[in-house]
Amino acid sequence: MIKIKVNSNVNFLMILYEISKNPKLFPEIRTFLKKYNINKKERNLIKQSFNKGNVKSSLKYGPKLNKIYLLNKKAWEKYWNYNLNITKGIEKGIKKELEKFDVSKLRIYSKFFGVPMLRSLEVYICIGNTGRAGRGNSFCSNKSIIFPRNFKNYNKKSLQKDFKVAMHEIIHLLYGKLGKNKGFVECLTRAFAPKGLLFNKEGMDKKSTEYKIAMLIEEAIKSEKNYNEIRNELIRVYRKKDT
């Protein structure tokens, strides 16, 4: 059901996408990228092509993206190939973490939220993040990306953390449309992962709003209640964080 993937074109386009939102990201890659700035129009084109499962279409139909790609193709391919063994090692490690994960939990929570369980969920591993924190993003009904932390020096512990970031993005894919308040949805998502219900609440701050929401959901499921029955209570808990 959950597939872990790597793809050079996806990786390159997601770097452009993320840098356009935060120009300080990926300092190592920015040392060789040329004329890589894109606007909202190009970002939307990347999202659309990724959602359709054909990232090459954004290069084909987006003249500016295609120009950036051709300008950086040689340097990017050199970087990709140089780090390919690292990329494959991370992919293998994340897949091992996935094998240990109890997927049935997702079915339980999908039932609680009243949303269908998707047949296929895809997580693309992207390289280039040399920072201490993992990064992730979700774009459509079944695809997300993660940039593992300090990717050149990955280890078992960092892979465990990055797998939890991947699960956080999957929760966004499954349940991210449950509200228009982005802050509430993010808080709700963090009640599941990277620290939360999907991992037995391990590492959660018991004074945090996320922990309180996680406990409410856990008790509701035990009482055979669904999301709609406790939604207002969850919102009240979320709003209290600002008081």
Backbone bond lengths (Angstrom), bond angles and torsions (degrees), N, CA, C in turn:
res aa  C-N    CA-C-N  psi(-1)  N-CA   C-N-CA  omega(-1)  CA-C   N-CA-C  phi
1 M - - - 1.461 - - 1.524 111.41 -
2 I 1.353 117.88 -47.42 1.458 121.69 177.39 1.526 108.51 -97.47
3 K 1.330 116.27 124.22 1.452 121.16 -178.33 1.529 109.77 -114.39
4 I 1.323 116.12 131.67 1.456 122.30 177.61 1.527 107.75 -100.66
5 K 1.343 117.44 126.57 1.459 120.76 -174.77 1.527 111.75 -133.48
6 V 1.327 114.94 159.96 1.468 122.14 169.47 1.522 107.25 -131.35
7 N 1.325 117.24 145.36 1.459 121.49 -178.90 1.525 108.42 -157.89
8 S 1.304 116.90 124.80 1.466 121.99 -176.24 1.528 112.59 -60.38
9 N 1.338 117.56 -45.82 1.468 120.77 -178.38 1.530 111.83 -66.43
10 V 1.340 115.65 -42.19 1.466 119.64 176.45 1.522 109.54 -58.95
11 N 1.330 116.19 -46.60 1.462 121.89 -178.80 1.528 111.37 -58.14
12 F 1.320 116.40 -48.25 1.464 120.64 -178.53 1.526 111.73 -61.59
13 L 1.327 116.25 -46.92 1.461 120.08 -178.31 1.525 111.95 -66.72
14 M 1.337 116.97 -35.40 1.457 119.53 179.02 1.525 111.94 -70.60
15 I 1.313 116.63 -28.95 1.464 120.14 173.79 1.530 109.58 -65.01
16 L 1.338 116.15 -46.06 1.470 119.83 176.91 1.526 110.62 -59.41
17 Y 1.334 115.55 -43.65 1.466 121.53 -178.79 1.528 111.00 -60.42
18 E 1.329 116.67 -48.48 1.467 120.75 -176.18 1.530 111.65 -70.53
19 I 1.327 117.39 -39.59 1.468 120.09 179.51 1.531 111.00 -64.77
20 S 1.338 116.04 -34.25 1.473 118.88 -179.79 1.522 111.44 -65.55
21 K 1.323 116.78 -22.83 1.463 121.27 178.41 1.522 111.51 -93.85
22 N 1.330 116.44 -28.79 1.464 121.68 179.12 1.530 108.78 -143.26
23 P 1.328 117.76 93.90 1.470 122.25 -174.48 1.527 115.41 -61.12
24 K 1.336 117.50 -12.91 1.466 120.26 -178.03 1.529 112.92 -88.09
25 L 1.329 117.00 -5.17 1.460 119.94 -178.57 1.532 112.02 -73.15
26 F 1.325 115.32 156.69 1.469 123.76 172.70 1.530 113.64 51.94
27 P 1.330 117.77 57.09 1.477 120.55 -178.38 1.529 113.44 -58.40
28 E 1.335 116.98 -35.07 1.463 119.60 -179.88 1.527 111.11 -63.57
29 I 1.324 116.87 -43.75 1.463 121.10 -178.63 1.521 110.99 -71.46
30 R 1.318 116.45 -34.39 1.463 119.48 -179.78 1.530 112.88 -65.41
31 T 1.351 116.63 -14.94 1.466 119.14 178.58 1.526 111.68 -69.97
32 F 1.344 117.30 -23.27 1.466 117.90 -179.76 1.538 113.90 -119.12
33 L 1.335 118.37 -11.63 1.465 119.47 178.21 1.530 110.89 -69.94
34 K 1.340 116.23 142.36 1.464 121.22 178.74 1.523 110.57 -120.31
35 K 1.325 115.97 134.03 1.469 122.62 174.86 1.529 112.04 44.72
36 Y 1.320 114.53 57.36 1.468 120.53 -171.56 1.529 113.68 -99.04
37 N 1.324 118.09 1.71 1.463 120.07 -176.69 1.534 111.81 -70.46
38 I 1.335 115.94 131.54 1.459 121.20 177.67 1.527 109.25 -127.52
39 N 1.322 116.40 163.23 1.459 120.83 -179.17 1.528 110.90 -111.27
40 K 1.315 116.20 -173.01 1.459 121.56 -177.20 1.526 111.93 -59.97
41 K 1.326 116.92 -36.60 1.466 121.03 -179.84 1.526 110.56 -60.89
42 E 1.327 116.78 -46.33 1.469 120.33 179.37 1.529 111.29 -68.33
43 R 1.334 116.65 -35.83 1.472 119.12 177.31 1.528 110.48 -61.60
44 N 1.321 116.24 -43.65 1.467 119.97 179.46 1.524 111.38 -64.42
45 L 1.325 116.48 -35.73 1.464 120.51 178.31 1.530 110.39 -65.81
46 I 1.333 116.39 -40.06 1.468 120.83 176.74 1.525 110.06 -62.33
47 K 1.322 116.33 -46.41 1.467 120.68 179.56 1.524 111.53 -60.24
48 Q 1.320 116.55 -45.56 1.458 120.52 -178.28 1.522 112.14 -63.18
49 S 1.322 116.46 -44.08 1.462 119.67 -178.82 1.529 111.20 -69.04
50 F 1.329 116.31 -36.53 1.464 120.82 177.50 1.523 110.28 -65.69
51 N 1.316 115.94 -43.31 1.462 120.80 179.11 1.526 111.74 -60.48
52 K 1.336 116.05 -35.81 1.464 120.69 -179.17 1.529 112.54 -82.09
53 G 1.330 116.18 -5.56 1.460 119.91 179.74 1.517 113.10 77.17
54 N 1.337 117.16 23.64 1.459 120.86 -178.88 1.525 109.42 -141.56
55 V 1.327 116.18 78.14 1.469 119.80 -176.54 1.522 111.85 -67.25
56 K 1.320 117.13 -22.67 1.465 119.35 179.31 1.529 111.53 -64.51
57 S 1.337 116.31 -24.52 1.462 119.17 -179.34 1.522 111.39 -64.88
58 S 1.344 116.79 -32.35 1.466 119.32 178.99 1.522 110.44 -68.64
59 L 1.338 115.95 -30.82 1.461 119.43 176.94 1.525 110.62 -75.79
60 K 1.334 115.42 -33.99 1.460 120.52 -178.28 1.526 112.32 -74.41
61 Y 1.351 115.24 -42.99 1.464 119.35 -173.83 1.531 113.62 -100.46
62 G 1.311 117.05 -4.79 1.457 120.08 176.88 1.518 109.81 -109.56
63 P 1.315 118.66 95.73 1.476 122.54 -175.75 1.527 113.43 -52.51
64 K 1.337 115.61 -42.42 1.464 118.36 -178.31 1.526 110.50 -67.90
65 L 1.334 116.98 -43.00 1.466 120.42 178.80 1.520 110.66 -63.02
66 N 1.315 115.75 -41.12 1.457 120.31 179.77 1.535 110.85 -63.79
67 K 1.327 115.75 -40.13 1.467 120.32 178.39 1.525 111.03 -63.73
68 I 1.338 116.18 -43.10 1.470 120.77 178.46 1.527 110.13 -63.75
69 Y 1.329 115.74 -42.74 1.464 120.46 -179.40 1.526 110.85 -62.23
70 L 1.331 117.64 -48.21 1.462 121.15 -178.43 1.525 111.47 -64.69
71 L 1.329 116.09 -36.34 1.462 121.24 179.29 1.530 111.62 -65.25
72 N 1.349 115.45 -33.02 1.471 120.54 -175.10 1.534 113.30 -108.69
73 K 1.311 117.50 0.93 1.466 122.43 -172.80 1.531 112.70 -53.98
74 K 1.301 116.70 -50.72 1.464 120.86 -176.41 1.531 111.47 -63.16
75 A 1.337 116.35 -47.07 1.468 120.67 -178.85 1.526 110.93 -66.48
76 W 1.352 116.56 -40.98 1.462 119.91 -179.79 1.532 111.33 -65.73
77 E 1.319 116.95 -44.24 1.469 120.12 -179.71 1.526 111.00 -63.34
78 K 1.318 116.37 -35.76 1.468 120.49 176.82 1.531 110.00 -63.69
79 Y 1.325 116.12 -45.20 1.473 121.68 179.21 1.528 110.36 -64.28
80 W 1.331 116.35 -45.02 1.463 121.66 -179.63 1.533 111.19 -60.86
81 N 1.317 116.24 -49.01 1.466 120.55 -177.96 1.529 111.95 -67.31
82 Y 1.326 116.34 -36.52 1.466 120.33 178.96 1.529 111.39 -62.95
83 N 1.336 116.08 -34.85 1.467 121.17 -177.05 1.530 113.13 -102.15
84 L 1.330 117.36 10.82 1.460 120.45 -173.98 1.525 112.99 -61.56
85 N 1.334 117.17 -40.43 1.471 119.32 179.05 1.527 111.24 -63.40
86 I 1.321 116.42 -36.72 1.465 120.85 176.60 1.523 109.68 -65.42
87 T 1.333 115.54 -45.22 1.468 120.99 179.91 1.530 110.69 -58.47
88 K 1.333 116.01 -46.37 1.464 120.73 -179.94 1.526 111.29 -65.13
89 G 1.332 116.34 -35.02 1.465 120.39 177.72 1.520 111.65 -65.59
90 I 1.332 116.11 -41.77 1.463 120.57 177.45 1.528 110.02 -65.49
91 E 1.332 115.87 -43.99 1.469 120.59 178.55 1.530 110.65 -57.14
92 K 1.324 116.75 -46.12 1.466 121.77 179.71 1.521 111.12 -62.52
93 G 1.337 115.92 -42.20 1.461 120.49 -179.31 1.521 112.87 -66.56
94 I 1.328 117.21 -41.51 1.466 121.36 178.34 1.525 109.99 -65.45
95 K 1.324 116.60 -38.57 1.463 120.40 178.23 1.535 110.86 -63.67
96 K 1.326 117.16 -36.41 1.466 120.76 177.29 1.526 110.73 -65.16
97 E 1.334 116.07 -39.41 1.463 119.90 177.17 1.526 110.45 -64.96
98 L 1.322 116.02 -38.34 1.460 120.90 178.36 1.527 111.42 -63.65
99 E 1.335 116.44 -38.74 1.469 120.90 179.26 1.525 111.65 -61.70
100 K 1.329 116.34 -29.64 1.471 120.79 -179.08 1.530 112.46 -85.04
101 F 1.319 115.93 -12.52 1.463 120.63 -174.93 1.527 111.68 -81.77
102 D 1.324 116.17 139.66 1.465 122.22 179.39 1.528 109.56 -86.81
103 V 1.338 115.85 96.74 1.468 121.99 -176.51 1.526 111.81 -64.89
104 S 1.337 117.21 -23.15 1.472 120.25 -178.76 1.530 111.41 -60.65
105 K 1.325 117.63 -22.96 1.469 121.03 177.46 1.526 110.65 -60.44
106 L 1.322 115.90 -38.70 1.463 119.92 -179.85 1.519 111.16 -63.94
107 R 1.321 116.79 -35.39 1.469 120.55 178.73 1.526 110.60 -67.37
108 I 1.323 115.98 -38.99 1.469 120.86 178.93 1.529 110.14 -63.16
109 Y 1.336 116.34 -45.39 1.462 119.84 -177.63 1.525 111.74 -74.04
110 S 1.333 117.44 -30.91 1.465 119.82 175.34 1.525 110.13 -63.95
111 K 1.320 115.86 -39.01 1.466 120.57 177.29 1.522 110.20 -64.70
112 F 1.334 116.58 -41.80 1.464 121.55 178.99 1.531 110.72 -60.28
113 F 1.339 116.95 -43.92 1.464 121.18 -178.09 1.523 112.66 -81.47
114 G 1.320 116.70 -13.12 1.459 120.14 179.59 1.512 113.26 73.11
115 V 1.336 116.16 33.26 1.468 120.57 178.07 1.524 108.91 -118.73
116 P 1.329 117.77 147.51 1.465 120.13 -179.06 1.519 111.86 -68.39
117 M 1.306 116.09 146.03 1.465 121.21 176.73 1.526 108.54 -80.90
118 L 1.311 117.20 124.08 1.460 120.60 -177.32 1.531 110.76 -72.11
119 R 1.320 115.03 143.59 1.466 119.72 179.70 1.516 112.28 -71.31
120 S 1.333 115.38 -33.02 1.461 119.24 -176.11 1.523 110.87 -137.66
121 L 1.319 116.10 130.62 1.462 122.84 175.83 1.525 107.05 -127.58
122 E 1.326 116.80 130.66 1.453 121.01 -176.45 1.523 111.20 -117.01
123 V 1.334 115.13 133.26 1.460 121.47 176.26 1.526 107.86 -122.25
124 Y 1.332 116.34 119.29 1.459 121.40 178.88 1.523 109.77 -97.28
125 I 1.319 115.99 126.53 1.455 121.60 177.23 1.520 108.30 -88.26
126 C 1.330 116.07 124.84 1.468 121.39 -178.98 1.531 109.87 -118.30
127 I 1.313 116.45 136.74 1.465 120.48 179.51 1.527 110.45 -95.83
128 G 1.333 114.88 164.16 1.463 120.03 176.75 1.511 114.22 126.39
129 N 1.342 116.32 -14.98 1.463 120.33 -177.92 1.528 109.94 -86.69
130 T 1.319 116.91 111.47 1.461 120.92 178.46 1.525 111.94 -101.69
131 G 1.337 116.58 4.80 1.470 121.26 179.12 1.520 112.52 -77.43
132 R 1.322 115.66 173.77 1.468 121.21 -176.19 1.522 113.58 -81.76
133 A 1.311 117.01 -17.09 1.466 120.65 -177.43 1.528 110.56 -110.97
134 G 1.323 116.11 140.70 1.457 120.49 175.24 1.519 109.79 -74.00
135 R 1.317 116.40 153.33 1.456 122.35 179.42 1.520 109.73 -125.16
136 G 1.329 116.20 150.48 1.453 119.56 178.17 1.516 111.18 -150.15
137 N 1.325 115.19 165.16 1.459 121.11 177.18 1.515 108.40 -158.19
138 S 1.320 116.46 149.21 1.463 121.55 176.01 1.516 108.22 -124.71
139 F 1.324 116.47 140.92 1.457 120.01 -168.78 1.520 114.92 -120.49
140 C 1.287 118.79 -27.36 1.458 119.56 -175.30 1.515 109.50 -153.31
141 S 1.307 116.34 -160.37 1.466 120.58 -173.72 1.513 113.71 -67.47
142 N 1.348 118.87 -24.40 1.469 117.04 -175.81 1.525 115.25 -145.27
143 K 1.333 119.73 13.38 1.462 120.89 -177.87 1.520 111.62 -128.28
144 S 1.334 114.67 138.62 1.460 120.20 175.88 1.527 109.07 -145.13
145 I 1.328 115.96 169.21 1.464 121.39 178.71 1.522 109.51 -131.02
146 I 1.333 115.89 156.00 1.463 120.70 168.97 1.529 108.81 -137.41
147 F 1.315 115.16 143.18 1.454 122.51 171.06 1.533 106.35 -109.80
148 P 1.337 118.30 98.15 1.466 120.66 -178.88 1.517 112.37 -56.27
149 R 1.318 116.11 146.34 1.462 123.07 -178.66 1.532 111.22 -66.83
150 N 1.320 115.58 144.78 1.468 122.56 172.32 1.531 110.34 35.75
151 F 1.338 115.64 56.62 1.462 121.09 -163.19 1.526 114.84 -60.55
152 K 1.318 118.12 -26.93 1.472 119.76 -178.53 1.522 112.45 -74.41
153 N 1.325 115.78 -15.97 1.476 119.98 -178.72 1.523 110.86 -122.08
154 Y 1.332 116.40 38.32 1.464 120.14 -178.56 1.524 110.71 -65.84
155 N 1.328 115.19 152.27 1.466 121.64 175.23 1.525 108.27 -148.01
156 K 1.299 116.83 -177.81 1.462 120.87 -176.20 1.523 111.76 -58.00
157 K 1.334 116.31 -42.96 1.459 120.63 -177.85 1.526 111.08 -66.78
158 S 1.334 117.13 -42.67 1.469 119.82 -178.96 1.524 110.56 -67.60
159 L 1.345 116.96 -35.16 1.462 120.48 178.37 1.527 111.14 -66.24
160 Q 1.324 116.37 -37.61 1.473 120.40 177.24 1.526 109.78 -61.88
161 K 1.323 116.41 -42.67 1.470 120.75 179.62 1.521 110.92 -67.19
162 D 1.329 116.86 -41.10 1.464 120.17 -178.59 1.526 111.59 -70.08
163 F 1.323 116.89 -31.19 1.467 119.60 174.87 1.531 109.58 -64.17
164 K 1.310 116.91 -38.01 1.468 120.35 178.82 1.529 110.94 -67.92
165 V 1.337 116.83 -33.29 1.469 120.03 174.09 1.527 109.37 -64.61
166 A 1.339 116.04 -41.37 1.467 120.65 177.79 1.527 110.89 -60.24
167 M 1.325 117.03 -41.02 1.460 120.69 179.66 1.525 111.40 -68.97
168 H 1.325 116.51 -32.30 1.469 120.36 174.84 1.528 109.78 -60.34
169 E 1.331 116.35 -43.15 1.466 120.06 179.54 1.530 111.37 -68.38
170 I 1.315 117.27 -34.72 1.467 120.64 177.14 1.526 110.16 -65.58
171 I 1.323 116.88 -38.51 1.468 120.00 175.99 1.523 109.99 -61.62
172 H 1.330 116.88 -38.55 1.466 120.51 175.51 1.523 110.49 -60.08
173 L 1.321 116.40 -42.71 1.468 120.31 179.93 1.520 111.25 -62.66
174 L 1.324 116.25 -41.59 1.459 120.94 -175.44 1.523 112.92 -77.23
175 Y 1.328 116.20 -43.75 1.463 119.29 -169.31 1.529 113.84 -123.95
176 G 1.320 117.29 7.43 1.464 120.90 -174.16 1.512 115.88 -69.40
177 K 1.331 117.35 -10.09 1.471 120.12 -178.48 1.524 112.21 -100.81
178 L 1.320 115.89 19.14 1.463 119.64 -175.87 1.521 113.45 -82.28
179 G 1.305 117.21 -6.13 1.463 119.33 179.29 1.512 111.67 -163.72
180 K 1.330 116.99 158.06 1.455 121.87 -179.61 1.525 111.73 -88.85
181 N 1.344 116.38 -19.23 1.453 120.71 178.83 1.524 108.92 -78.79
182 K 1.342 116.99 105.93 1.465 121.23 -175.18 1.528 111.82 -62.03
183 G 1.331 115.86 -35.17 1.462 119.49 179.16 1.514 111.79 -63.86
184 F 1.337 116.36 -43.41 1.461 121.20 179.05 1.528 110.63 -65.49
185 V 1.334 116.76 -44.20 1.472 120.69 -179.63 1.524 110.58 -62.31
186 E 1.334 116.99 -41.39 1.465 120.39 178.82 1.530 110.93 -64.80
187 C 1.315 116.31 -42.00 1.462 121.09 178.44 1.528 110.35 -63.61
188 L 1.319 115.89 -42.60 1.452 121.74 178.22 1.528 110.72 -61.82
189 T 1.327 115.76 -42.24 1.462 121.41 179.84 1.522 111.29 -65.23
190 R 1.342 115.75 -39.48 1.468 119.89 -179.55 1.531 112.24 -71.88
191 A 1.314 116.50 -12.32 1.464 119.38 173.57 1.531 110.87 -72.28
192 F 1.337 115.82 -13.66 1.466 121.58 179.16 1.526 112.74 -105.32
193 A 1.327 116.93 -41.14 1.465 121.31 -176.80 1.536 108.44 -164.68
194 P 1.354 119.28 155.46 1.453 127.12 7.05 1.534 115.93 -74.22
195 K 1.337 116.88 -21.08 1.465 120.17 171.91 1.513 106.25 -116.98
196 G 1.314 118.10 120.37 1.459 118.22 -177.34 1.500 113.75 165.94
197 L 1.319 115.40 -156.12 1.455 122.40 -171.63 1.527 114.00 -58.90
198 L 1.325 117.12 -33.59 1.471 118.97 179.81 1.520 112.10 -66.47
199 F 1.328 116.32 -20.80 1.466 121.03 -177.71 1.527 111.00 -125.25
200 N 1.346 114.41 37.86 1.473 122.09 175.40 1.530 113.29 56.80
201 K 1.321 115.47 32.09 1.483 123.39 177.39 1.525 112.32 60.62
202 E 1.324 116.10 19.83 1.467 121.26 -178.63 1.529 111.09 -61.56
203 G 1.315 116.13 127.75 1.459 121.37 175.83 1.514 115.22 82.33
204 M 1.333 118.89 1.04 1.456 120.45 -178.03 1.529 111.66 -75.48
205 D 1.311 115.46 142.28 1.454 121.70 173.84 1.536 107.73 -76.43
206 K 1.318 116.96 116.03 1.459 120.79 -174.92 1.531 113.13 -66.89
207 K 1.320 117.34 -10.57 1.458 120.32 177.15 1.530 111.50 -96.30
208 S 1.331 116.29 -5.32 1.464 120.17 -175.34 1.524 112.14 -77.74
209 T 1.314 115.65 155.49 1.465 121.48 176.75 1.521 110.43 -63.07
210 E 1.339 116.65 -37.60 1.460 120.80 179.98 1.534 111.27 -60.81
211 Y 1.318 115.87 -39.90 1.463 119.81 179.88 1.533 110.69 -66.66
212 K 1.321 116.30 -42.15 1.464 120.51 179.64 1.527 111.02 -62.88
213 I 1.326 115.73 -40.14 1.470 120.37 177.77 1.521 110.16 -67.09
214 A 1.320 116.67 -41.27 1.468 120.72 178.53 1.527 110.86 -59.64
215 M 1.328 116.99 -42.06 1.470 121.25 -179.77 1.522 111.12 -65.69
216 L 1.335 116.85 -39.61 1.468 120.69 178.16 1.523 111.01 -62.86
217 I 1.326 115.96 -43.11 1.470 120.52 179.36 1.524 110.56 -65.32
218 E 1.307 116.20 -43.59 1.466 120.97 179.69 1.525 111.37 -60.40
219 E 1.327 116.81 -45.01 1.463 120.92 179.28 1.525 111.57 -67.46
220 A 1.334 116.26 -37.01 1.467 120.63 179.55 1.526 110.88 -63.33
221 I 1.331 116.27 -42.29 1.462 120.33 -179.80 1.531 110.48 -65.12
222 K 1.323 116.47 -39.30 1.469 120.24 177.40 1.529 111.03 -62.87
223 S 1.338 115.49 -33.54 1.474 121.04 -179.85 1.529 112.36 -89.91
224 E 1.348 115.41 6.38 1.466 122.50 179.48 1.532 112.47 60.89
225 K 1.323 115.15 35.99 1.462 120.86 173.68 1.520 108.77 -97.02
226 N 1.348 116.06 157.16 1.460 119.07 178.47 1.522 111.16 -110.62
227 Y 1.322 115.66 178.24 1.465 121.96 -176.11 1.526 112.25 -58.26
228 N 1.314 116.86 -45.25 1.471 120.37 -177.61 1.523 112.23 -60.74
229 E 1.329 116.63 -30.53 1.464 120.73 -178.40 1.523 112.56 -74.62
230 I 1.334 117.79 -24.42 1.476 119.35 -178.78 1.532 112.30 -118.55
231 R 1.322 116.59 6.13 1.468 121.15 -176.16 1.524 112.21 -54.44
232 N 1.317 118.21 -48.55 1.469 120.99 -178.25 1.528 111.44 -62.22
233 E 1.318 115.75 -36.32 1.470 119.57 178.49 1.527 110.37 -67.27
234 L 1.329 117.23 -39.74 1.466 121.39 177.69 1.520 110.76 -63.19
235 I 1.327 116.28 -41.18 1.467 120.93 179.33 1.522 110.70 -65.07
236 R 1.338 116.65 -39.37 1.476 120.46 178.39 1.530 110.67 -62.19
237 V 1.327 116.27 -42.77 1.466 120.40 178.66 1.525 110.10 -63.10
238 Y 1.324 116.32 -42.12 1.472 120.56 179.96 1.534 110.65 -62.76
239 R 1.319 117.19 -42.91 1.467 120.64 -177.01 1.526 112.21 -68.52
240 K 1.329 117.03 -26.69 1.451 120.67 -179.08 1.510 112.60 -66.86
241 K 1.346 116.81 -20.20 1.465 119.41 -177.88 1.527 112.16 -63.36
242 D 1.331 116.91 -22.57 1.465 121.55 -178.88 1.525 113.39 -95.05
243 T 1.337 116.38 1.63 1.475 119.35 -178.28 1.518 110.85 -103.22
